[in-house]
Amino acid sequence: MPEPDLDHVRDAMRAHDRAARDDAPALEDGVSVVALDADGEDRFQRLRRDLGVTTFGLNLIRLRPRQQGRIHRHQRQEEVYAVLEGTLTLEVEGEPRELPEGTLARVAPGIRRRLSNRGDAPLLVLAIGGAEPHEGRDAEAFTAWEDETGAAPQDVPLPPDLP
């Protein structure tokens, strides 16, 4: 199947992301914070928008007992589902798998899936999605806040434990 031309959709999403980033609550420039709302009424808490994230998708999915999502797939985006509370039934191409609290699952692009809560308790799932290849490590580590130059994390010893 040919890949659709989504340039206009991407441009609109980027404009929306810039506006959301500008409106996100900030601790300081470049840092935003939002609380997970486990008791919200909507099925989704749009964390990406709330935080102003622009490079990957991030949502809290809340499913009440017996609720299920749509069967869906993504053309380019892979998703990771982290079960925070409850038991997720993850159907992959029609085959159900039970994932308990504390479990993570990755679903590749092109694979159909559905998320369901077959249990009697609320289900909370953190959904993380991305479509760009990971470029490897880009981190720098520092031994002290005063340091201006960092090094590769594996070259900086771990700090001592807190008292």
Secondary structure, 3 states (H helix, E strand, C coil): CCCCCCHHHHHHHHHHHHHHHHHCCEEECCEECCCCCCCCCCCEECHHHHHCCCCCEEEEEEECCCCECCCECCCCCEEEEEEEECCEEEEECCEEEEECCCCEEEECCCCCEEEECCCCCCEEEEEEEECCCCCCCCCCECCCCCCCCCECHHHCCCCCCCC
